[in-house]
Amino acid sequence: MAGGGGGGGGGEELKLLGHWGSGFALRVRLALYLKGVHYSYVEEDLRNKSDLLLRCNPVHKSVPVLIHNGRPICESQIILQYIDETPFFSGSGSTCTLLPADPHERAVARFWAAYVDNEIGAPWDKAFRAGTEEERAEWMGKVAAAVPSLERGLSECTDGGRNGCFFGGAGGVGYVDVVLGGVAPYVHAMEKVSGLRLFDGEKTPLLAAWLERFGELEVARAVLPDVDRVVGYVRMIHAKNTAKAAAE
Amino acid sequence: MAGGGGGGGGGEELKLLGHWGSGFALRVRLALYLKGVHYSYVEEDLRNKSDLLLRCNPVHKSVPVLIHNGRPICESQIILQYIDETPFFSGSGSTCTLLPADPHERAVARFWAAYVDNEIGAPWDKAFRAGTEEERAEWMGKVAAAVPSLERGLSECTDGGRNGCFFGGAGGVGYVDVVLGGVAPYVHAMEKVSGLRLFDGEKTPLLAAWLERFGELEVARAVLPDVDRVVGYVRMIHAKNTAKAAAE
């Protein structure tokens, strides 16, 4: 299966091991689309992982893994930075850079990207794995509690919304947008699954606008899965973990 | 208090908010020493944090924070990359770079540095905060279980020890070494506190050699605290958290 739009170099071998529902893998697909490079995509069965995945990521055994000319790169944010730092990915006519050139702006972007992983993604993952509705609600409460700080971060990056609506500020979609972009379908899905509106127009207007505008981008429409499919996936995982906990 | 050895630029203002016992702050001090830049160091009282710290790191309220010409940078690994990417820090005659130039080697270094934080540092922090000896032992068991993979990582980076003894391989001390370097005093201290030899000469000979050789470096002798002081600190924290848990 071919990835993004544009160019890509001759003789380079690029393969992504992913899973359609993995927010981490979706980030990488967003970035590769923005860079306009072609790659082969391998959908992993996470209940029966391929030998290639286990060989390429023996430590975490998780997607995404990007394999560039036979050499694996693991961990989504590390892959994004690899894509941004390797000349091949800028050689296809794309002028998109994820991290800005200024070192302090790079640090700010890395800060908010780490925040998304540690304060939003980590408790969300615990909610995903929880065995009871109460436990899930408790972890999702932690996710919700972390959102207002992210709103302040977006406000800083966009000068209160005067400088565009993305974390990349005047530069448009950037590193943090791609990192958060993988989460976007789940933000929508949670509203349908449990009524939880994480990026609320009244409480966090900049993030609510971000969610809408990000979803309208060509890259998002091309890469991100349909929300209803995510809703079904979330319900299936919740049901499986509830049954598993009840049986223990 | 002045930091590292060499140069430093004129008219630049550089301040580090740290704590002598913070492995995260120690990383930054190791890096600044290696870069040979002067800076002013502010020791924070973590029970009574300064207004400057709270203003500079309102999200996490934690050390280290590097303040460069009035602009704060938070989170130790983000600070290390800022130091590595900002021309000022290489302008003092130091030829030390933390991350290698090759994008794939950079990805490998970032992978192992993240591994140190997530698989070693995170459970260690839980052990530190635990209220009972059993709970502490359980978390330290997770730390110990994560060490063999790190040994394999060091083996890859050094070609089984044929290419030096540091994660920086032929380049000598690099990014992962500095990240792990902040943990080194605690590896020694745990042996005295609880008899746990995390980097064992028989089970993980490369890490055991790393620990010894890293400790012999001028930068380690200049920056890292005395092990006995760390032992006292660890015992004090354990006693405080045990008493707190017993009172709850």
Interface residues (C-beta under 8 A of the other chain):
Chain A: V59 H68 R71 I73 C74 E75 I78 I79 Q81 Y82 E85 T86 P103 H104 R106 A107 R110 F111 A114 Y115 S149
Chain B: V59 H68 R71 I73 C74 E75 I78 I79 Q81 Y82 E85 T86 P103 H104 R106 A107 R110 F111 A114 Y115 S149 G153
